[in-house]
Every structure is written in structure tokens, then in C-alpha cells.
Amino acid sequence: MARALTGIREGLQMSDPQWSALKDLLHRRRVRLMPFQVAQQTGLPEKVARALMLRLHLKKPGSLYLNVYHACGEVPVAVIPFGESFTDEECPECEEAVEPDELTYEIALHLDEPLEIE
């Protein structure tokens, strides 16, 4: 059974077709989403997708993580719970010393159950 959430659309600029696509996306079981995926599948701008994911996180339907990227590659070198910091002194991928300006982050929302949004 899907968990129901209300008030998700408030204040976010989205068309009815985008809202419908978002509802379909969130109704899937065991979804792991990143802002670019939400944007691609709904037609929303990535900035709106990111705000939407943060809003969902505040309603606690799943877990929010930070994918940590190092300048050495395109895949995450770590996935950490949102709110925690990357503490490794060297990159687990290239084993080089990590400077803070070499890291980038992106959020990822992990949903363990389908969501019904209204």
C-alpha cells in the first residue's frame, strides 16, 4: 500500500502534466531518485526537482543521501546520509589526498515504498 502525502505541490511551479508524471514516478516501488532523473521524467527544471526532493525529505517518506563526487571521476566516491559530512582524507577511488574544492555533491532520495501525493 502506498503512503499518502499532501501539500507537496504548494508553491512549486508545475503544470498538470508534470504533476501527473511526478505522481506516476513516486508511485513506483523502491525508487532511488536524483534531481536530473526527476527533471527528465517529469519535465521539471532541475532546480524545482531538487526543491521537491528536499520537501519530500522533510515529510520523511524515505531517506535523503548525498552522493559525493571527486574530480577524478564521474561516479560517486561515497554516499552519505544527508546532513553528514564527507570525512575521508583521501579519495577511495584514486587514493589521492582530497581537497574540499575537488568535491561536488548531489542529493539522492531513496524511497522504500510507493508514495501517493495529493
Secondary structure, 3 states (H helix, E strand, C coil): CCEEECCCCCCCCCCHHHHHHHHHHHCCCCEEECHHHHHHHHCCCHHHHHHHHHHHHHCCCEEEEEEEEECCCCCCCEEEECCCCCCCCECCCCCCECCHHHEEEEEEEEECCCEEEC
